[in-house]
Amino acid sequence: MFNGPLFTEFRAMAGFAGRFLREGFRPRYEWLELANQCYAIGYQSLPLVGITSFIMGLVLTLRLRPTMVQFGATSWIPVMVGLTIIQELGPIITGLMVAGKVGSSIGAELGSMRVSEQIDAMEVSGTNPFKYLVVTRILAATLMVPILTLLADAIGLGACYLGINLQGVTSVALFTNNILGRLTFGEVLPAVGKTFFFGFAIGLIGCYKGYNADNGTEGVGAAANSAVVLASLMIFLLDLVAVGVSTAFGFI
Amino acid sequence: MSPALPPAPAAALPAPAPGAEVVLTVDNISKSFGDNHVLKDFSLTLHRGENVVVLGKSGSGKSVLIKCIIGLLTPDAGTIAVLGQPVATLGHAALDQLRAKVGFLFQSNALYDSMTVRENLLFPLRRHWLADHKGQEDKLVHEALDDVGLPQTIDQLPAELSGGQRKRIALARTLIVPPEIILYDEPTTGLDPVTAREIDQLIRHVQQKYHASALIISHDMNCVRLTSDRVILLAEGRSYAEGTYAELLASTDPIVHAFFE
């Protein structure tokens, strides 16, 4: 049972993560490449994440309003949309968008470098390709996804405010008081905390698939594709785990 | 049958004198991938300033051999000594120092797609030499590009270059940290005959300018003829025949003859 391809893959990926932990925190540190990757993963993903978060916040508000009007609870719209975005939709949408954009890009880039011997060339040039290519990308994804999520939350809430004001009038102060007055630290912490794991999973899976690509260009395509699919699935699994842990520790 | 090849050009250097310094020793190495025994007790020596071509069929283990020499693969048995240092026992730092003295021209060129030609050339320079040559980086990049006749490509990306230009840039990257030994993996594969001859001439030019030794993996007989001081025929994982191009050309052995006819 534990020798099937799924477990073999899982063991290999766990070994890859172990190597990241062993090599990632020992010199030589690739600061410049880490900064480049933070720019590529964080800054260059912001337009995509921002647009999807804006649409998500606006649609959620507009769809929720008729129901809330029926119950005479329109004043609860900011709280309901705010909590939904901050606790679930913001992290999940950001994770999925980054997995789609960055996970596939890392898988394809490293896969292409592997099959065209660029990774070997790097090693011959006195560079540890694992540190230069893998450690920097995993760290950048781990650091950038939480920041992108916070920005996505803010953009989504802005869209919610816009949606409310399209069909009524609410001041910014009332809107923010309504949300912030309901939010506790214990509700925000797990929502932000899990995004570090989302970023780690996206970086790890993209790098693992790309770094171990073979079979030429077909292997590159397969690496990019499987990186997106597996990273997206992993985001939902990690979210499920996060809900379980939050419940167990009394955050929900 | 194709016509007999003309004799080697006069530009070829004489083979090193007996007793010349040995810079590379491969001693009875074996390498297998599962049931596929690629190398079986293969041995060779390379002298300073000498060009040795390892000739063999596709899949005969030629590329595996040079990847073992540079430490990208580890042989199952046998020893490899590069500039007197046993590759298998070196730590990361010592191996990196040794690799700074060995250039490797990859079959696929292995230029970094996301970097310009300048950045491709600066990469090994900064990695191997760090602060020592900071003020001279630009000068060294221009010198290396002049050596391969492509100074105008300095700000281009590899995707904007032709196959022959990419090969030359890859060679420039190999030369930018002056190597004592250069490993060429199929340097003319995939190139048109004219460009392939230009690469062959560059290999000779590099040998003369840097007095570097070269191990050239090839099955292009023109390349073998133009670049070799000595030829080793790799067959069934072993060193099947060895000699100058002219000696092997005159061989009546059917396996050797199959390559040279």
Interface residues (C-beta under 8 A of the other chain):
Chain A: E109 S112 M113 S116 E117 Q118 D120 A121 M122 E123 V124 S125 G126 T127 N128
Chain B: K67 I70 L72 H92 D96 R99 A100 V102 F104 F106 Q107 S108 A110 L111 Y112 D113 S114 F123 P124 R127 H128
